Amino acid sequence: MNSQGFNILISKLRSANTIFSHLAKTLNLVWVASRYWTVAWMFLLLLQGLLPAASISLTPQAINALVSVTGSGISAANVEKVIVPVGLMAGIVLVGEILNSTAEWIRTAQSELVQDYVTGLIQKQSVTVDYGFYEYSEYNDQLNRAREGASGRSLALLENTGRLLQNTVTLFAMAGILAPYGFGLPITLVVSAFPAFYVLTYFNKIQYQWSQRTTTDRRWLMYYDYLLTNNATAAEVRLFDYADYFQSSYRNLRRRLRHEQFHLLKLQTLGRFVATIIALSIAGGAMAWIGRQVLLGILTLGDLALFFQAFGQGQSIVRDLLNNLGQIYRNSLFLGNLFEFLQIQSKIVEPLNPVPVPSTPKKGILFRQVTFRYPGTSEPVLNNFNLTLPAGKIVAIVGDNGAGKSTLIKLLCRFYDPESGSIELDGIDLRNFSVKAFRRLITVLFQSPIHYYTTAGENIGLGDISAASNYTEIQAAAKASGIDDKIDRLPLGYNTMLGKLFPEGTDLSGGQWQRLALARAFFRRAQIIILDEPTSAMDPWAEHDWLERFRTLASNRTAVVITHRFTLAMRADIIHVMRAGEIVESGTHDELLAQGGFYAQSWKSQMESNFSNSVESAVV
């Protein structure tokens, strides 16, 4: 064997090993999800596999009995000769129907349990992997492929395997029936189905490769559909008349994918036609041979009927068996995506011996020579970055877009770890703390907080699930954020369903949703508060009202406020001005104004703009 042939052999063996590995993992998955139902299902498969052979084995007895009693007249003995095999065959049919109904019931139970189990695995992995994975297309492709290879294909693979075992039992029984007529007949039976098996296997592989290649395209289709049908985009789609544009994009992409699918289907149909011609030719030869044996008187009419039944069903069973092998191959390829997704390892890991997290920070947080760049990028967002966030102080970070402010939040929350340098809490590297324990020390209001379509009380309670039943604290958090008056005016108060996604929901304004998110952040009662543009959706009056509450709320806690609004920044104990990943100015509001630098210039520009807007509003 030359080196090329050897390499091909090795590749085939690796492929077979992968398939068996996926099959074993899938069977284990199904076993864990529906253990007792699987045992019952396997038992039924064995019985169902024996029934066809049992029925066919009675055919010669019934036919020969009919032939022998022809012309003999009706008598009890003659009737008994015919009724017994026919009755047994009818009984087998009845038992088969009962088993089929029972199997359908069992499979439904299996389906529900496996679907729940696999969905749970995907959900658990999705919330376990690093946040950073979600910012990259590759991960989203993996997630989409995993969903495609989830419960449906798990059950399909189980079904394929079951049918394979069932057909194998039936095939051996059929081979036992045909063997006395010539050992070549069972072999002919198997050989006639191999062309169809080759076509199926080949196109299953092609279909899988196409599916892998078009994952991103199909996610684009989902995105276009989202833009056209989601309430979050409905206003802009109508105002700017985007509908035709997005529909056209959707149709063009669907047209291309549909064309590719039809092309594959055309080739597959042609291959199946050729395979069928070959199978019929082989079967015709076998039929001609057995017919000649009957004409020569070697075999009886009962033997001929048995052969026609056994060979015809046997050929169908072999095709079905090989088809199941092909489906096992295909489903194992797709399930490989699920198992690949479940094996993704997080980079943010728990330390072997975590250091206890201080209940109340004493010194604060220190960025020490931190360098960080996002995966797949060459330029660092932060380079040898230093920053001190003193404990018990309100620190404002201001700067233009792209300065690296949001990156600070992600690093503080340990969504990412620095490439070099360290982030320390009370002198201890964050990587030495338990991730979950450290995050419980933090509460964050993100720039675009999620609108949770639950009750107003549940919305706030999500800030701390362990205390979500504390109605008094929920009310206190709502009052601290200034959303309490609005909630009190809702139809059912804190029990009012929010949002228009579900029936009887009440929507809020942008500023009210933001205040609700603030209440959720405050409810956590964490020692470190991180607020990213907390008043961006508030009008000046609402902002002023909230600012009056903020210093009291943040008392004795460490607060980090990311903002473009200097009216908020000026309330901080310390202000850091950030530009291009660096701190360029630091100090109090008055100190920074006295320096006459970037902060002072930006303050002047913003105040002049605010004054101009106020005058224009007054004139109007």
N, C-alpha and C positions, 0 to 999 in steps of 0.2 A: 504494500500500500504506500503510495507516494504521500508527501507531506500535506498536499492539498486535501486529499481524501481523508487523511487522518484528522486534519483540522475540522472538516465537515462532520466526521463521526463524533468528535469531541463536542462540537456545537449541538448536534442532535441529542447526545446524552445529557448535556447540561439543560437543554430545553425540556427533555423528558423529566429530569430530576426536579426542575422548577414546577412543572405541572403537578407532579406527585406531591410536592411540598405544599402547593396551594390547595390541592385536594384534601390533604391531611389537615391543614389549618381550617378549611371550610367545614369539614366533617366534625372537627373538634368544636368549632364555633356553634354549629347546629346542635351538637350533643349537649353543650353547656346550656344553650337557650331552651331546648325542649327535649330533655333526656327521655322521659317516659313515653312521650308521643313518638319519638324516633324508634324506640324498641318496638312499639306496636306497629309502626309503619313498616319496619323491616320484616316482621313476621307476616304481615299481609302480602308483601312483595313475594315472599317465598311461595305462599299458597297460590297467588295469582300467576306465578311463573309455571306452576305444575298443571293448572287447569286446562290450558289449550292442548297439551300433549295427552292428558287423560281423556279429553273429548275425542280427539282424532283416533286414539287407540281403539275406541269402541266402533269406529266407522266400518272396518271390515266385517265385524260380527253382525252389525245391523244389515249391511248390504247382502252378505252371504245368506243370512237368515231369510231375507226377502226372496232371494233367488231360489233357495231350497224349498220354500213353501209355495212358490208359484205353481198353480195347477193342482195343488194337493187339497184345496178346499180349506174352509175355515174350521179350525178346531182349537180347543183350549191349548193344546201343546204347541200348535203352530203360532197362535197369537202370542203365547208366552215367549217364544223364541225371538219375536220381533219387538214386543213391548219392553222387555227387560233392558236391552241396550239403548233403545230409543228413550225410555224413561230415565235411565242413568245420564244420558246426554242432556236431556232437558233439565235434570237436577243440577248438573254441572253449570249450565247456563244461569240458572236461578241463583246458585251459590256465587257465581261470578258477579252478578248484579249486586248482590248483598255486599260482597267484598268491595266492589267499586264505590258504592255509597259510603261504606265505612271509611274507605281510604280517603274519599273527598272530605269527610268530616275531620279526619286526623290531619290531613294536609292543611286545612283551614286553621286549625289550632296551631300547628307548626308555624305557618306563615305569620300569624299574629305575634307569636313569641319571638321568632327569629327577627322579624322586622323591628320590634321594640329593642331587642338586644343589640343589633347592629347599629341602629340609630343612636342608641345610648353610647356605644363605643366611639362613633364619629363625633358626637357632641362632647364627650369627655376629652377626646384628643384635641378637639378644636379649642376648648377653653384651657387646655394644659400647655399647648405650644406657646412659644414666645409671641408677644404682641407683634414683634417685628416681622414675623412671617406674613402677616396680613397686608403688609405694605408692598408686597412683591407679587408679580403676576404668576410666577412659577408655583408659588404655594396655592394660589387660588385655582390654578389649573389642576393641581394635585387634589385639592378638596373636591372639585367638580367631578374628577375621574373616580374618586373614592365613592361619592354618592351614586354614580352610575353603576358601580360594582358592588353596591351594598346588599340590602336584604333580598331584593329580587333575584339577583344573580346567585346569591348564596343558596336560596331555595331552588333555583333552576339547576345549579350544580348538584345539589342533593337529589333532585328529581332525576336528572340525567344519570347519576350514579345508581340510583334505585332501579331505574328502567334498564340500565346496563346489566345489573345483577339479575333482574327478573328475566330479561331476554336471554341471558346466558343460561339460566336454569331451563328455560323453555327450549333453547337451541340444543342443549345436551339431550333433553328428552326427545326432541325431534330427530336428532342424529341417531339415538338409540332405536327409534322406530324405522328409520331409513337404512341403517347399517346392514340388516339382514338381506336387503335387496342389492347390496353392493357398496363396499366401503368408499368407492369413488363418488357416490351421490352426496354425502355430507360435505366432502371437499369441494365438489362442484358448487354446492349451495353457498359456501363461504366465498369462493373465488368470484362468483358472479356479482357480488356486492362491493368488491374492492375498488373498481373505478369510481363509483359514487362516493365512497369514503375518501378517496384521494381528492376529488373535486371539492367536497365539503370542507376538508381540513385546510386545503389551500386557500379557499375563499374566506374561511373563518379568520385565518391569519391576516389576509389582505384587509378584511373588514375591521379588525382590531387596529391595524396600523393606520387605517384611515381615521378611525375614531380618535386615536392618540394625536394625530396630526391636526385634527380640526377642533380640538378642545377649546382653544382660544376663540375660534370663530363661533362656536356654539355659545360661549359665554357672551360674546358680542350680541348674539340674538336675544339672549335673556336680558341684556342691558337695554337694547332698543325697546323690547317689550315693557320693561320697567318704566322707561321714559314716557311711553305712550299710555300707560295704564295706572300709574301710581299717583296718589293724591299729592305727594310732595312736589311733583313736577307739573301738575295739571295747570296751574296758573300761568307759568311761563310758556308752556307748550301752546296755550291758546293765545296769549298776548302777542308773542313773537311769531306765531303761525309756523311752529316747528313740525306740525303733524305730518305734512306731506314729505318733508325732508327725512324724518326718522322712519316713516313707513317705507319710503323708497329705499333707504339703506337696508332695512330689514328684508324687504322683498328681494333686492339684488343679491344679498348674502344667501338667503334661503334658496334662490334660484340656482346659484352656483353649487351649493351643497347638494341640492336635489338632483342636479345634473350628474354630479359625481356618483351619487348613490345609484341612480338609474343605470349609469355606465357599468358599475360593478355588478348590478343585478342582471344586466344583459349578458355579460360574460359568464356569470354563474349559471344562468338558465341554459346557455349554449353548452357549457360543460356537463350539466346534469342530463341534457338530451343525449349527448354522445355516450355518457355512462349508462343510460337506460337502454340504448340500442345494443351495447355490448352485453349487458345483463340479460336482455331478452334473447339474444342469440345463444348464449350459454344455456339458458333455461330451455329454449326450444330444442337444443340437442339432447338434453336430458329427457325431455318429454318424448321425443321420437324414439329414444332407446327403450324406455319403459313401455311405450305402445307396442313396439315390436315384440317385447317379451310376452305381452298379453295375446297378441295374434298367434304367436307360436305355442300358446297354451301353457307356457311356463308359469304365468301368473294369472290370478282370477280377476273378475271384475271388481271384487271387494278390494283386492290389492291395488288395482288401478285407481279406484276412488280414494283409497288411503294415500297413495303416492301423490295424486293431484292436490289433495288437501295439505298433506305434510310438506311437500316441496313448495307449494304456493305460499303457505303460511311461513314455512321455514325461510324462504327467500325474503319475505316481508320482514320477518324477525331479524334476519341478518342485516338487512338495510337499516332497520330501526336501531339495532345494536351498534352498527358502525356510525350511524347518525348520532347516537348518544355519545360515542367516543369523540366525534367531531365537536359536539356541543360542550362536552367536558373540557376539551382543549380550548375552545373559544371562551367559555365562562371562566376558566382558570386564568386566562390571560387578563381578562377584565378584573377579576378578583385580586390579581396581583397588585392592581392600583390601590385597592382597599388596604391590603396588608402593607404596602409601601407607605401609605399615608399614616397608618397606625404605628409605624416604626420611626416616624420623625422624632428626632431627639431635640429637646430644648437646649439652648445654650445657657440660659439663666437657670442654674441648678441650685438645689439646696446644699449647703455645706455639710460635710460629714459630722462635724461637731459645732453646731451653731452657737453663737454667743447670745446670751439673753438681750433682748431689745430693751433699752431704757424706757420706763413708763413715761418719764418726763425728761426731754432733752435738757441737759445742763449747759453745754457749750454751743451746740448748734451743728450746722452742716457746713462742711468744707470741701470745695472742689480743689484738688491739689494736682497741678500739672496735667490736667485731663486733656487727652487727645481722643477725638471720636470722628469717625467717618461712617456713613451708612454703607452697608454691604453693597458691592457692585459699583461703588463710586471711588474716584481717585482723590478728590479734594476733601480734606477734613473740614467738618463743620466747626469743630472746636480744636484748637491747637495749643497745647501747653496752657490750658485755660485754668485760671485761679479765681475763686469766688468764695466769700464767707457769708453765711446766712446765720446771724447770731440767734441763739435761743431766746424765745419770748419777745421778739421784735417783729415788726411789720416791715418787710423788704419789698420794694417795688422795683421791677425790672422793665425799663422802657427801651424802645429802639424800633427801627424800621423793620419792615417785613424781610425775612431771610437772614436776620441777624443771628439766629440760633436760639431764640427764646423758647420755642416749642420743644427743641431738642433738650434743653435743660429739664423740662418737665418729664420727658420720657426717661432721661437718665435718673432723675430723682425718684421716679416710680419703679426703677429697675426694669423697665421694658427693654432696655439695652444696658450693656456694661461698657465702660470706657475701653478703647483700644489700648491705652496706656494711662498711667496716672491712677488716681483713686478718688472716690467720693466717700467722705467719712462723716459719721454721726457720733458726736462726742469722742472723736479721735479713733473710732473703729471703722474699718472699711465696711461698706454696705454688703459686700460679698460674704462677710463673716456672719451675717444675720440670716435667720430663716426668712425666705422671701415672703411667705404669707404673714409671718409675725411682723415684719417690717412694714408691709403695706397696710396692716391694720393701724399703724401709727399715723397714716396719711389719709387725708380727704382731699379730693380734687374736684374742681368745677372746670370741665373742659370747655374749650372755646365754642364747640357745637354740641351742647348736651343732648342726650337722647330724650325724645318724647315717649315716655312709657305710657301705653294706653291701658292704664289700670285706674283704680280710684285715686283721688287726691291723697288720701291717707297712705295708701300703699306706695304711691310715688315717693313720698317723703321717707317712709319706712325702709325703702330699698337701700337707703344710705347705710343702714346697719341692720341686717336681717335678724341678728340675734336679739335686737331690742325693738323689732317692728311692731310688737303688740303694746308698746308703751305709748298710749294715746296722749298722755300729758307732755312727754318729750317731743312727740310729733307736732303738737300745737306750739310748743316753745320754739322749735326750729322754724315753723311757718311764720311765727311772729318776728323772729330774728331776721328773716329774709324779706319781710313785708308782704307776704302773699296771704296772710291769715284773713284779712278783710275780704279778699276776693273769694277765698274758699268758703267763708261763712255765708256769702251771698249765693253760692251754688245751690241747685235744687235740693240735693241731699247732703250738703256740706262736705265733710271729709269722705263720705261714702259715694260721692258723685263720680261716675265714670268719665274719664277725660279722653278727648280726641274724638274724631268722627269716624274712625275705622270700624267700630262696633256699634250696635244699636244703643240708643239712649245716651250717647256720649256727648259731652260738652267741650267745645274747643276753647283754648286760651290764646291770648295775643302772644307775640314773640317775647315781649318783656315779662309777661306773666309766666310763661314757660321757663324763662331764665330765673326768675325769682323762685319758682318751684324747685329748679335744679339746685339753686343756692340753699334752699331749705334742706334738700336731701344731703348736700355736702355738710351742712352744719349739724344735722342729726347724728352724723357719725361720731361727733365729739372727739375727733382725733387731735393729737398734739401738734401736728404739722398740717397747715392749711395751704393748699395751692390753688390759686384762682387765675384762670386764663381768660382775660377780658370779661370780668364778671358783670359789667354794666353795659356791654356793647349793644344790647337790645332794649335798653331803658331810655326813656326820654330824660331830659335834664332834671325835671322835678322828681321823678322816681329815683334817679341816681342820687340826688341830694338827700332824699329821705333815707335811702339805704346807707349812704356814707355815714350818716349820723349814728347808725346802729353798729357799724362795722368795727370801730375801735373797741367798743365794749365787748363785742362777740369774740374778737381776737385777743382779748386780754389774757396775759400769761401763756399764750400759745405762739408758736412760730408761724408766721404767715408770709407766703411768697405770692405777690400779685404781679401778673404779667398784664401790661396795659398800654394802650396808646393814648389814654386820656390822662392828661396832666392834673386835672381836677381830682382824680383818684390817687395818682402817684404822690401828690403833695401831702397827702395824709399819712404817708409812710414814715417810719423812723429813719430808714436809709433808702436812698434811691441809687440804682446802678444803671448807667446808660450803656447799652450794648450795641455794637456795630461790627458786622462782619466777623462774628464769633469771638469778639474781644470786649472786655469791659474798658471803656474809654474814659468814663467819668463816674465818680461816686461821691455821695454826700447827702446832706439833708436838702430839702427844697430851697431854703434860703441860701445855703452854701453854694449850690449849683447855679443859682441865679447870679450870685456874686462872682462866680468864675467867668461868666460871660461866654461859655463854650456852647457846645451843640445843644445841651439841655435848655440853656437860657434862650437860644435862638428859636428852638422848637416851641418852647413855652410862649414866647412872644407871638409867634405865628399863629398858634392855636387860639390864644386869647383874642387876637385881632379878628380871626375868622369867626369865633363865637360871638364877638361883639357885633360884627357885621351882620351875621345871621339874625341876631336878636333885633337889630334895628330894622332889617327888612321885614321881619315878622310883625313888628309893631306898626310899620307903615301899612302893610297889607291889612 
